Amino acid sequence: MFDTYTGSARSSVDESRGDEVTKEDETVVDAEQGSMLSHIISQLRPGADLSRVTLPTFILEPRSMLERITNFMAHPETLLPLTKIDDPVQRFVAVTKFYLSGWHIKPPGVKKPLNPILGEIFTGYWDYPDGTQGYYISEQTSHHPPKSSYFFMAPEHHIRIDGTLKPRSKFLGNSAASMMEGIAVLRFLNTGERFFVTQPNIYVRGILFGTMKYELGDHAYVRCPETGMVADIEFKTKGYFSGGYNAIGGFIKDKNGKALFELSGSWNEDMYLKDLTTGKKELFFDASKTRHTPPKARPLDEQDERESQRLWHDVTEAVKRRDQETATTAKARIEDRQREETAARNNDNIDWHPQLFRAIKGGPGGPEEGEEDLDWIINARVDGQTPEEQVKQILQIHAILPGQKPDKQFSIPHRNNSIQQTPSQQQPADQQQPAQSANGASLEHPEQQRILAQEGAQQQPPVQLHKQQHAKQEPQVQQVQQQLASVELNQSTLQAKPNNGYEPISFSPYQPDSTYPPPPAQNQPEQSQTTETNPPSKLLHSNPAPEPTRDDKLRRKDSETQEEDEFHDAHS
Protein backbone atom coordinates (compact mmCIF):
# COMPACT_ATOMS: atom_id res chain seq x y z
CA MET A 1 0.00 0.00 0.00
CA PHE A 2 2.79 2.39 0.91
CA ASP A 3 5.21 1.39 -1.85
CA THR A 4 4.14 4.45 -3.84
CA TYR A 5 5.70 6.75 -1.24
CA THR A 6 9.15 6.01 -2.63
CA GLY A 7 8.32 5.69 -6.31
CA SER A 8 9.67 9.05 -7.43
CA ALA A 9 12.68 9.37 -5.15
CA ARG A 10 16.16 8.72 -6.35
CA SER A 11 17.80 5.54 -5.09
CA SER A 12 20.42 5.84 -2.40
CA VAL A 13 21.99 2.51 -3.35
CA ASP A 14 22.07 0.26 -6.36
CA GLU A 15 19.67 -2.64 -6.61
CA SER A 16 22.53 -5.15 -6.73
CA ARG A 17 25.16 -4.85 -4.06
CA GLY A 18 26.72 -8.08 -2.81
CA ASP A 19 30.46 -7.55 -2.26
CA GLU A 20 30.10 -3.90 -3.27
CA VAL A 21 28.68 -3.11 0.17
CA THR A 22 32.09 -3.07 1.80
CA LYS A 23 33.61 -0.99 -0.99
CA GLU A 24 30.94 1.69 -0.62
CA ASP A 25 32.00 2.22 2.97
CA GLU A 26 35.68 2.69 2.08
CA THR A 27 37.68 5.69 0.89
CA VAL A 28 41.04 5.46 -0.88
CA VAL A 29 43.06 8.65 -0.35
CA ASP A 30 45.45 9.79 -3.10
CA ALA A 31 48.94 11.20 -2.37
CA GLU A 32 47.94 14.88 -2.37
CA GLN A 33 44.93 14.34 -0.14
CA GLY A 34 46.89 12.01 2.11
CA SER A 35 49.60 14.60 2.80
CA MET A 36 46.94 17.20 3.65
CA LEU A 37 45.19 14.80 6.01
CA SER A 38 48.47 13.75 7.63
CA HIS A 39 49.34 17.41 8.29
CA ILE A 40 46.08 17.90 10.19
CA ILE A 41 46.30 14.65 12.10
CA SER A 42 49.90 15.37 13.11
CA GLN A 43 48.54 18.14 15.34
CA LEU A 44 46.32 15.75 17.29
CA ARG A 45 46.80 13.41 20.21
CA PRO A 46 44.70 10.37 21.23
CA GLY A 47 41.54 11.54 22.96
CA ALA A 48 41.68 15.01 21.40
CA ASP A 49 38.45 16.85 20.55
CA LEU A 50 37.98 17.04 16.77
CA SER A 51 35.13 19.55 16.88
CA ARG A 52 37.56 22.50 16.71
CA VAL A 53 39.63 21.07 13.86
CA THR A 54 39.04 22.24 10.29
CA LEU A 55 39.00 19.13 8.11
CA PRO A 56 39.99 19.00 4.43
CA THR A 57 37.13 19.37 1.98
CA PHE A 58 37.77 16.11 0.12
CA ILE A 59 36.21 14.12 2.97
CA LEU A 60 33.14 16.38 3.17
CA GLU A 61 29.63 15.37 2.20
CA PRO A 62 28.10 18.21 0.14
CA ARG A 63 25.33 19.05 2.59
CA SER A 64 25.00 20.38 6.11
CA MET A 65 24.40 18.21 9.18
CA LEU A 66 21.02 19.94 9.54
CA GLU A 67 20.00 18.47 6.19
CA ARG A 68 21.57 15.08 6.83
CA ILE A 69 19.35 14.61 9.89
CA THR A 70 16.41 14.23 7.49
CA ASN A 71 17.64 10.68 6.77
CA PHE A 72 15.66 9.85 9.91
CA MET A 73 12.38 10.75 8.17
CA ALA A 74 13.30 9.64 4.65
CA HIS A 75 11.28 6.40 4.64
CA PRO A 76 7.64 7.53 4.88
CA GLU A 77 6.47 4.02 3.98
CA THR A 78 7.72 2.89 7.42
CA LEU A 79 6.77 6.12 9.28
CA LEU A 80 3.25 7.09 8.24
CA PRO A 81 1.43 3.79 8.99
CA LEU A 82 2.63 3.76 12.62
CA THR A 83 -0.27 5.65 14.17
CA LYS A 84 -2.81 3.37 12.44
CA ILE A 85 -1.57 0.19 14.19
CA ASP A 86 -3.95 -0.77 17.00
CA ASP A 87 -1.87 -3.30 18.97
CA PRO A 88 0.70 -1.48 21.18
CA VAL A 89 3.27 -4.31 20.89
CA GLN A 90 3.08 -4.41 17.11
CA ARG A 91 3.14 -0.61 17.07
CA PHE A 92 6.40 -0.62 19.02
CA VAL A 93 7.88 -3.25 16.69
CA ALA A 94 6.95 -1.04 13.72
CA VAL A 95 8.62 1.96 15.40
CA THR A 96 11.80 -0.12 15.72
CA LYS A 97 11.61 -0.94 12.02
CA PHE A 98 11.24 2.75 11.18
CA TYR A 99 14.24 3.55 13.37
CA LEU A 100 16.44 1.00 11.57
CA SER A 101 15.35 1.99 8.07
CA GLY A 102 17.47 5.14 7.64
CA TRP A 103 21.00 4.12 8.54
CA HIS A 104 21.86 2.90 5.04
CA ILE A 105 21.42 6.42 3.59
CA LYS A 106 24.92 7.79 3.07
CA PRO A 107 27.23 8.77 0.22
CA PRO A 108 29.80 6.21 -0.92
CA GLY A 109 33.02 6.16 1.03
CA VAL A 110 33.81 8.02 4.23
CA LYS A 111 32.17 11.45 4.15
CA LYS A 112 31.45 13.95 6.90
CA PRO A 113 28.61 16.50 6.60
CA LEU A 114 29.39 20.19 6.90
CA ASN A 115 29.42 21.57 10.44
CA PRO A 116 26.55 24.08 10.66
CA ILE A 117 27.43 27.58 11.79
CA LEU A 118 25.70 29.11 14.78
CA GLY A 119 22.17 30.18 13.84
CA GLU A 120 22.15 28.24 10.57
CA ILE A 121 18.66 27.07 9.54
CA PHE A 122 17.40 24.36 7.21
CA THR A 123 13.74 23.73 6.39
CA GLY A 124 12.23 21.14 4.08
CA TYR A 125 9.05 19.27 3.30
CA TRP A 126 7.76 16.01 1.84
CA ASP A 127 4.81 15.64 -0.55
CA TYR A 128 3.03 12.36 0.22
CA PRO A 129 0.87 10.55 -2.36
CA ASP A 130 -2.25 10.89 -0.21
CA GLY A 131 -2.10 14.68 -0.62
CA THR A 132 -0.63 15.38 2.81
CA GLN A 133 2.75 16.83 3.67
CA GLY A 134 5.49 16.46 6.24
CA TYR A 135 7.34 19.56 7.52
CA TYR A 136 10.89 19.85 8.87
CA ILE A 137 12.55 22.79 10.66
CA SER A 138 16.07 22.77 12.11
CA GLU A 139 18.57 25.22 13.56
CA GLN A 140 22.11 25.07 14.91
CA THR A 141 21.47 26.04 18.53
CA SER A 142 25.09 25.76 19.70
CA HIS A 143 28.47 25.68 17.99
CA HIS A 144 30.86 24.69 20.81
CA PRO A 145 29.72 22.15 21.80
CA PRO A 146 27.80 21.53 18.55
CA LYS A 147 24.05 21.05 18.94
CA SER A 148 21.63 20.64 16.03
CA SER A 149 17.97 20.94 17.05
CA TYR A 150 15.12 19.88 14.81
CA PHE A 151 11.34 19.57 14.56
CA PHE A 152 9.26 17.38 12.23
CA MET A 153 5.50 16.98 11.95
CA ALA A 154 3.01 15.24 9.70
CA PRO A 155 -0.24 16.67 11.12
CA GLU A 156 -2.71 14.49 9.21
CA HIS A 157 -0.86 11.39 10.44
CA HIS A 158 -0.63 12.57 14.08
CA ILE A 159 3.18 12.29 14.11
CA ARG A 160 5.64 14.74 15.63
CA ILE A 161 9.39 14.44 16.23
CA ASP A 162 11.54 16.72 18.40
CA GLY A 163 15.27 16.15 18.64
CA THR A 164 18.71 17.55 19.34
CA LEU A 165 21.85 15.92 18.00
CA LYS A 166 25.04 16.55 19.98
CA PRO A 167 28.02 14.90 18.24
CA ARG A 168 31.25 14.72 20.22
CA SER A 169 34.36 13.80 18.24
CA LYS A 170 37.43 11.91 19.42
CA PHE A 171 40.77 11.08 17.86
CA LEU A 172 41.79 7.50 18.74
CA GLY A 173 45.10 6.93 16.99
CA ASN A 174 44.40 5.26 13.65
CA SER A 175 40.67 5.84 14.16
CA ALA A 176 38.34 8.75 14.75
CA ALA A 177 35.01 8.49 16.53
CA SER A 178 31.93 10.66 16.60
CA MET A 179 29.99 9.97 19.79
CA MET A 180 26.41 10.70 18.81
CA GLU A 181 24.91 12.11 21.97
CA GLY A 182 21.47 13.64 22.23
CA ILE A 183 17.99 12.20 21.80
CA ALA A 184 14.92 12.37 19.60
CA VAL A 185 11.35 12.05 20.86
CA LEU A 186 8.86 10.53 18.44
CA ARG A 187 5.31 11.42 19.50
CA PHE A 188 2.02 9.84 18.45
CA LEU A 189 -0.56 12.53 19.07
CA ASN A 190 -3.54 10.16 18.76
CA THR A 191 -2.27 7.60 21.31
CA GLY A 192 -0.27 9.87 23.61
CA GLU A 193 2.83 7.67 23.31
CA ARG A 194 6.39 8.94 23.21
CA PHE A 195 9.37 7.01 21.90
CA PHE A 196 12.80 8.14 23.09
CA VAL A 197 15.55 7.13 20.67
CA THR A 198 19.33 7.43 20.69
CA GLN A 199 21.91 6.91 17.96
CA PRO A 200 24.89 4.58 17.50
CA ASN A 201 28.37 6.04 17.46
CA ILE A 202 30.30 6.47 14.21
CA TYR A 203 33.85 5.19 13.74
CA VAL A 204 36.28 5.88 10.90
CA ARG A 205 39.16 3.39 10.77
CA GLY A 206 42.45 3.70 8.91
CA ILE A 207 42.91 7.47 8.89
CA LEU A 208 46.69 7.21 9.36
CA PHE A 209 47.44 4.05 7.39
CA GLY A 210 45.40 1.58 5.41
CA THR A 211 42.05 2.26 3.79
CA MET A 212 39.57 4.51 5.55
CA LYS A 213 36.49 2.54 6.62
CA TYR A 214 33.13 3.74 7.99
CA GLU A 215 31.41 1.80 10.79
CA LEU A 216 28.50 2.20 13.19
CA GLY A 217 29.13 0.89 16.68
CA ASP A 218 27.83 0.42 20.23
CA HIS A 219 24.29 0.24 21.61
CA ALA A 220 21.31 2.41 20.75
CA TYR A 221 17.88 2.35 22.34
CA VAL A 222 14.24 2.89 21.56
CA ARG A 223 12.10 3.25 24.69
CA CYS A 224 8.44 4.06 25.28
CA PRO A 225 7.83 5.24 28.86
CA GLU A 226 4.05 4.93 28.43
CA THR A 227 4.17 1.16 27.72
CA GLY A 228 7.52 0.32 29.29
CA MET A 229 8.77 -1.41 26.14
CA VAL A 230 12.38 -1.04 25.05
CA ALA A 231 14.50 -2.07 22.08
CA ASP A 232 18.19 -2.57 22.84
CA ILE A 233 20.02 -2.60 19.50
CA GLU A 234 23.74 -3.28 19.21
CA PHE A 235 25.57 -2.00 16.14
CA LYS A 236 28.54 -4.35 15.97
CA THR A 237 31.99 -3.27 14.82
CA LYS A 238 34.32 -5.78 13.18
CA GLY A 239 36.79 -7.46 15.49
CA TYR A 240 40.48 -7.74 14.70
CA PHE A 241 40.31 -11.45 13.98
CA SER A 242 36.61 -12.27 13.59
CA GLY A 243 33.22 -10.87 12.79
CA GLY A 244 31.96 -8.88 9.84
CA TYR A 245 31.07 -5.35 8.96
CA ASN A 246 27.72 -3.58 9.51
CA ALA A 247 26.13 -6.28 11.70
CA ILE A 248 23.35 -5.61 14.20
CA GLY A 249 21.82 -7.62 17.02
CA GLY A 250 19.43 -6.96 19.84
CA PHE A 251 16.13 -7.60 21.56
CA ILE A 252 12.73 -6.00 22.00
CA LYS A 253 11.55 -6.40 25.61
CA ASP A 254 8.32 -5.71 27.46
CA LYS A 255 7.94 -3.63 30.62
CA ASN A 256 8.96 -6.62 32.77
CA GLY A 257 12.21 -7.12 30.88
CA LYS A 258 11.03 -10.24 29.04
CA ALA A 259 12.50 -10.55 25.55
CA LEU A 260 9.72 -10.78 22.95
CA PHE A 261 11.68 -10.44 19.69
CA GLU A 262 15.27 -10.82 18.54
CA LEU A 263 16.91 -8.60 15.91
CA SER A 264 19.73 -9.67 13.57
CA GLY A 265 21.26 -8.97 10.16
CA SER A 266 23.08 -5.96 8.67
CA TRP A 267 21.98 -2.35 8.93
CA ASN A 268 22.80 -1.73 5.25
CA GLU A 269 21.30 -4.98 3.88
CA ASP A 270 18.83 -7.53 5.22
CA MET A 271 17.55 -7.22 8.79
CA TYR A 272 15.52 -9.98 10.45
CA LEU A 273 13.02 -10.21 13.30
CA LYS A 274 12.48 -13.43 15.26
CA ASP A 275 9.38 -13.91 17.41
CA LEU A 276 10.72 -15.61 20.53
CA THR A 277 7.26 -16.88 21.45
CA THR A 278 6.59 -18.76 18.21
CA GLY A 279 10.17 -19.14 17.00
CA LYS A 280 9.25 -17.67 13.60
CA LYS A 281 11.95 -15.58 11.88
CA GLU A 282 11.11 -13.24 9.02
CA LEU A 283 12.64 -10.46 6.94
CA PHE A 284 12.22 -7.21 8.87
CA PHE A 285 13.64 -4.64 6.43
CA ASP A 286 15.76 -4.92 3.27
CA ALA A 287 17.93 -1.80 3.06
CA SER A 288 19.71 -3.00 -0.07
CA LYS A 289 16.63 -2.72 -2.30
CA THR A 290 14.79 0.20 -0.77
CA ARG A 291 14.63 3.78 -2.01
CA HIS A 292 14.59 6.72 0.33
CA THR A 293 12.67 9.97 -0.12
CA PRO A 294 14.79 13.08 0.51
CA PRO A 295 13.02 16.30 1.49
CA LYS A 296 12.33 19.13 -0.90
CA ALA A 297 13.44 22.69 -0.17
CA ARG A 298 12.64 26.19 -1.36
CA PRO A 299 14.63 27.64 -4.28
CA LEU A 300 17.92 29.29 -3.35
CA ASP A 301 16.69 32.75 -4.33
CA GLU A 302 13.94 32.43 -1.69
CA GLN A 303 16.29 31.37 1.09
CA ASP A 304 17.90 33.65 3.66
CA GLU A 305 21.67 33.95 3.75
CA ARG A 306 21.94 31.69 6.82
CA GLU A 307 19.83 28.88 5.40
CA SER A 308 21.95 25.81 4.75
CA GLN A 309 21.66 25.31 1.01
CA ARG A 310 22.27 28.96 0.18
CA LEU A 311 24.94 29.43 2.84
CA TRP A 312 27.05 26.48 1.68
CA HIS A 313 26.16 26.66 -2.03
CA ASP A 314 29.63 27.61 -3.27
CA VAL A 315 31.23 24.97 -1.05
CA THR A 316 28.94 22.12 -2.04
CA GLU A 317 29.17 22.90 -5.74
CA ALA A 318 32.96 22.95 -5.54
CA VAL A 319 32.99 19.66 -3.61
CA LYS A 320 30.84 18.06 -6.29
CA ARG A 321 33.27 19.30 -8.96
CA ARG A 322 36.21 18.03 -6.86
CA ASP A 323 37.58 21.58 -6.89
CA GLN A 324 39.25 21.39 -3.49
CA GLU A 325 40.92 24.80 -3.66
CA THR A 326 37.66 26.68 -4.32
CA ALA A 327 35.79 24.59 -1.74
CA THR A 328 38.43 25.25 0.91
CA THR A 329 38.44 29.00 0.24
CA ALA A 330 34.65 29.29 0.32
CA LYS A 331 34.43 27.20 3.48
CA ALA A 332 37.12 29.24 5.23
CA ARG A 333 35.33 32.50 4.36
CA ILE A 334 32.15 31.34 6.13
CA GLU A 335 34.01 29.98 9.15
CA ASP A 336 36.16 33.10 9.51
CA ARG A 337 33.09 35.33 9.54
CA GLN A 338 31.56 33.15 12.26
CA ARG A 339 34.70 33.53 14.39
CA GLU A 340 34.61 37.31 13.95
CA GLU A 341 30.98 37.44 15.03
CA THR A 342 31.71 35.29 18.07
CA ALA A 343 34.69 37.43 19.08
CA ALA A 344 32.68 40.64 18.77
CA ARG A 345 29.86 39.23 20.92
CA ASN A 346 32.30 38.01 23.57
CA ASN A 347 34.12 41.33 23.72
CA ASP A 348 30.90 43.21 24.40
CA ASN A 349 29.12 40.58 26.53
CA ILE A 350 26.39 40.02 23.96
CA ASP A 351 24.55 36.76 24.62
CA TRP A 352 23.31 34.91 21.52
CA HIS A 353 19.95 33.07 21.48
CA PRO A 354 18.42 30.75 18.84
CA GLN A 355 15.79 32.19 16.54
CA LEU A 356 13.40 29.25 16.27
CA PHE A 357 14.06 27.13 19.38
CA ARG A 358 13.88 27.75 23.11
CA ALA A 359 15.47 26.07 26.13
CA ILE A 360 13.63 23.00 27.36
CA LYS A 361 11.46 23.50 30.45
CA GLY A 362 12.04 20.27 32.34
CA GLY A 363 12.08 19.22 35.94
CA PRO A 364 9.13 18.25 38.15
CA GLY A 365 5.97 19.93 36.91
CA GLY A 366 7.60 21.40 33.80
CA PRO A 367 5.85 21.12 30.42
CA GLU A 368 8.75 18.96 29.10
CA GLU A 369 9.31 16.95 32.26
CA GLY A 370 11.49 13.92 31.51
CA GLU A 371 12.73 15.36 28.19
CA GLU A 372 15.64 17.38 29.57
CA ASP A 373 18.17 15.84 27.17
CA LEU A 374 16.49 17.60 24.25
CA ASP A 375 18.09 20.85 25.53
CA TRP A 376 16.12 22.88 22.93
CA ILE A 377 12.61 22.57 21.52
CA ILE A 378 10.71 24.48 18.83
CA ASN A 379 9.69 27.92 20.13
CA ALA A 380 6.05 27.80 19.08
CA ARG A 381 2.87 26.05 20.10
CA VAL A 382 1.57 23.61 17.52
CA ASP A 383 -1.62 22.60 19.29
CA GLY A 384 -4.39 23.25 16.78
CA GLN A 385 -7.55 21.22 17.14
CA THR A 386 -7.42 20.06 13.51
CA PRO A 387 -4.56 19.16 11.13
CA GLU A 388 -5.42 22.24 9.07
CA GLU A 389 -4.92 24.50 12.08
CA GLN A 390 -1.65 22.75 12.93
CA VAL A 391 -0.35 23.25 9.38
CA LYS A 392 -1.05 26.99 9.65
CA GLN A 393 0.81 27.15 12.96
CA ILE A 394 3.83 25.29 11.51
CA LEU A 395 4.05 27.55 8.47
CA GLN A 396 4.07 30.60 10.75
CA ILE A 397 7.33 29.45 12.38
CA HIS A 398 9.47 29.85 9.26
CA ALA A 399 9.14 29.68 5.49
CA ILE A 400 9.09 26.03 4.37
CA LEU A 401 7.15 25.83 1.10
CA PRO A 402 8.13 27.51 -2.20
CA GLY A 403 6.70 31.01 -2.49
CA GLN A 404 5.70 31.06 1.16
CA LYS A 405 6.20 34.22 3.16
CA PRO A 406 5.11 33.94 6.81
CA ASP A 407 3.16 36.91 8.09
CA LYS A 408 5.67 37.54 10.85
CA GLN A 409 9.35 37.10 10.10
CA PHE A 410 12.10 38.22 12.42
CA SER A 411 15.89 38.26 12.40
CA ILE A 412 18.06 36.09 14.59
CA PRO A 413 17.74 37.71 18.03
CA HIS A 414 20.67 38.64 20.22
CA ARG A 415 20.47 39.97 23.71
CA ASN A 416 22.73 41.84 26.11
CA ASN A 417 22.44 40.86 29.74
CA SER A 418 22.84 44.52 30.72
CA ILE A 419 19.91 45.60 28.54
CA GLN A 420 16.76 44.45 30.26
CA GLN A 421 13.50 45.76 31.51
CA THR A 422 13.49 47.11 35.04
CA PRO A 423 11.82 44.84 37.64
CA SER A 424 8.79 47.13 37.79
CA GLN A 425 8.30 46.78 34.04
CA GLN A 426 8.69 43.00 33.94
CA GLN A 427 5.59 40.88 34.29
CA PRO A 428 5.91 37.76 36.49
CA ALA A 429 6.68 34.64 34.47
CA ASP A 430 3.57 32.84 35.68
CA GLN A 431 1.36 35.73 34.52
CA GLN A 432 2.81 36.17 31.06
CA GLN A 433 0.52 34.99 28.28
CA PRO A 434 1.85 34.32 24.77
CA ALA A 435 0.40 36.46 22.04
CA GLN A 436 -1.35 34.97 19.04
CA SER A 437 -0.98 35.74 15.37
CA ALA A 438 -3.90 36.38 13.06
CA ASN A 439 -4.16 32.75 12.07
CA GLY A 440 -4.12 31.44 15.64
CA ALA A 441 -0.44 30.43 15.93
CA SER A 442 0.80 31.09 19.43
CA LEU A 443 3.81 33.40 19.54
CA GLU A 444 5.90 32.42 22.54
CA HIS A 445 8.96 34.24 21.19
CA PRO A 446 9.32 37.79 22.60
CA GLU A 447 10.61 38.97 19.21
CA GLN A 448 7.39 37.91 17.51
CA GLN A 449 5.33 39.75 20.13
CA ARG A 450 7.45 42.87 19.68
CA ILE A 451 6.83 42.90 15.92
CA LEU A 452 3.08 42.51 16.45
CA ALA A 453 3.14 45.48 18.84
CA GLN A 454 5.07 47.57 16.33
CA GLU A 455 2.66 46.82 13.52
CA GLY A 456 -0.26 47.75 15.79
CA ALA A 457 1.06 51.29 16.21
CA GLN A 458 -0.16 52.39 12.79
CA GLN A 459 -0.69 56.00 13.84
CA GLN A 460 3.07 56.54 13.93
CA PRO A 461 4.78 57.20 10.60
CA PRO A 462 7.37 54.54 9.75
CA VAL A 463 10.24 57.05 9.69
CA GLN A 464 9.32 58.41 13.10
CA LEU A 465 9.02 54.89 14.54
CA HIS A 466 12.45 54.00 13.15
CA LYS A 467 14.00 57.04 14.81
CA GLN A 468 12.42 56.19 18.13
CA GLN A 469 13.75 52.64 17.99
CA HIS A 470 17.23 53.86 17.05
CA ALA A 471 17.23 56.33 19.94
CA LYS A 472 16.50 53.54 22.42
CA GLN A 473 19.63 51.60 21.50
CA GLU A 474 22.37 51.93 24.08
CA PRO A 475 25.87 53.02 23.04
CA GLN A 476 27.25 49.54 23.79
CA VAL A 477 25.01 47.88 21.21
CA GLN A 478 25.73 50.60 18.63
CA GLN A 479 29.44 50.02 19.15
CA VAL A 480 29.04 46.29 18.38
CA GLN A 481 27.08 47.12 15.24
CA GLN A 482 29.81 49.44 14.05
CA GLN A 483 32.53 46.87 14.76
CA LEU A 484 30.81 44.08 12.85
CA ALA A 485 29.68 46.34 10.01
CA SER A 486 33.30 47.28 9.46
CA VAL A 487 34.32 43.65 8.92
CA GLU A 488 34.94 43.06 5.24
CA LEU A 489 35.30 39.58 3.86
CA ASN A 490 38.06 39.01 1.36
CA GLN A 491 35.93 38.52 -1.70
CA SER A 492 38.90 38.61 -4.03
CA THR A 493 40.20 35.26 -2.79
CA LEU A 494 37.15 33.43 -4.06
CA GLN A 495 36.88 33.59 -7.84
CA ALA A 496 34.29 30.89 -8.35
CA LYS A 497 31.68 31.87 -10.90
CA PRO A 498 28.04 31.99 -9.84
CA ASN A 499 26.24 28.72 -10.38
CA ASN A 500 22.70 28.48 -11.70
CA GLY A 501 22.40 32.27 -11.69
CA TYR A 502 22.97 32.61 -7.92
CA GLU A 503 25.55 35.01 -6.63
CA PRO A 504 27.87 33.91 -3.83
CA ILE A 505 26.36 34.86 -0.49
CA SER A 506 27.37 37.95 1.41
CA PHE A 507 26.56 38.33 5.06
CA SER A 508 24.55 41.31 6.23
CA PRO A 509 25.84 43.30 9.22
CA TYR A 510 25.30 41.78 12.63
CA GLN A 511 22.12 43.17 14.20
CA PRO A 512 21.82 42.76 17.97
CA ASP A 513 18.34 42.96 19.43
CA SER A 514 18.19 44.71 22.77
CA THR A 515 14.57 43.75 23.48
CA TYR A 516 15.13 40.03 24.00
CA PRO A 517 15.29 39.41 27.76
CA PRO A 518 17.12 36.40 29.19
CA PRO A 519 14.92 33.49 30.33
CA PRO A 520 13.94 33.58 34.01
CA ALA A 521 16.28 31.66 36.26
CA GLN A 522 13.46 29.72 37.89
CA ASN A 523 12.85 27.83 34.61
CA GLN A 524 16.24 26.14 34.96
CA PRO A 525 16.07 23.86 38.03
CA GLU A 526 19.30 22.47 39.36
CA GLN A 527 20.05 18.91 38.31
CA SER A 528 20.75 17.82 41.88
CA GLN A 529 17.19 18.63 42.89
CA THR A 530 15.56 16.41 40.26
CA THR A 531 17.91 13.46 39.74
CA GLU A 532 16.41 11.15 42.34
CA THR A 533 12.80 12.39 42.28
CA ASN A 534 12.39 12.33 38.54
CA PRO A 535 15.56 11.43 36.61
CA PRO A 536 15.55 12.98 33.12
CA SER A 537 16.31 10.94 30.05
CA LYS A 538 20.05 10.81 30.64
CA LEU A 539 20.78 8.86 27.51
CA LEU A 540 24.27 7.66 26.68
CA HIS A 541 26.87 10.29 27.63
CA SER A 542 24.50 13.07 28.61
CA ASN A 543 25.41 12.95 32.33
CA PRO A 544 29.07 12.06 32.82
CA ALA A 545 28.91 12.41 36.60
CA PRO A 546 28.64 9.06 38.46
CA GLU A 547 25.27 8.28 39.98
CA PRO A 548 23.87 5.54 42.25
CA THR A 549 22.98 2.34 40.43
CA ARG A 550 19.28 2.02 39.59
CA ASP A 551 17.26 -0.86 38.16
CA ASP A 552 16.15 1.16 35.15
CA LYS A 553 19.66 1.75 33.81
CA LEU A 554 20.97 0.09 30.72
CA ARG A 555 24.68 -0.11 30.02
CA ARG A 556 26.67 -0.07 26.88
CA LYS A 557 30.40 -0.43 26.33
CA ASP A 558 32.31 1.78 23.89
CA SER A 559 33.89 -0.62 21.42
CA GLU A 560 37.03 1.50 21.14
CA THR A 561 37.71 2.69 24.72
CA GLN A 562 35.94 -0.23 26.50
CA GLU A 563 34.31 2.30 28.83
CA GLU A 564 30.79 1.61 30.11
CA ASP A 565 28.09 4.21 29.54
CA GLU A 566 24.70 4.36 31.22
CA PHE A 567 21.24 4.91 29.78
CA HIS A 568 18.26 6.12 31.80
CA ASP A 569 14.63 5.77 30.97
CA ALA A 570 12.46 8.88 30.73
CA HIS A 571 9.85 8.59 33.45
CA SER A 572 6.35 9.54 32.41
ABEGO torsion letter per residue (X at the ends): XAAAAAAABBBABBABAEAAAAAAABBBBBAAAAAAAAAAAAABBBGBBAAABBBBAAABBBBBAAAAAAAAAABAAAAAAAAABABAAAAAAAAAAAAAAAAABBBBEBBBBBBBBBGBBBBBBBBBAAGBBBBBBBBBABAOBBBBBBBBBBAAAGBBBBBBBBBBBBBAEABBBBBBBEBBBBBBAAAGBBBBBBBBBBBBBGAABEBBBBBBBEBBBBBBAAAGBBBBBBBBBBBAABEBBGBBBEBBBBAAGBBABBBBEBAABBBBBBBAAAGBBBBABBAAABBBBBBBBBBAAABBAABAAAAAAAAAAAAAAGBAAAAAAAAAAAAAAAAAAAAAAAAAGBBBBBAABBBBBBEBGBAABGAAAAGBBBBBBBABABAAAAAAAAAAABBABBGBBBABBBBBBBBBAABBBBAAABBBAAABBBBBBAAGBBBABAAAAAAAAAAABAABBAAAAAAAAAAABBAAAAAAAAAAAABBBBAAABABBBBGGBBBBBBBBBBBBAABBBBBAAABBBAAAAAAABBBBBBEAABABBBBBBAABBBBBBAAAGBBBBBBBBBX
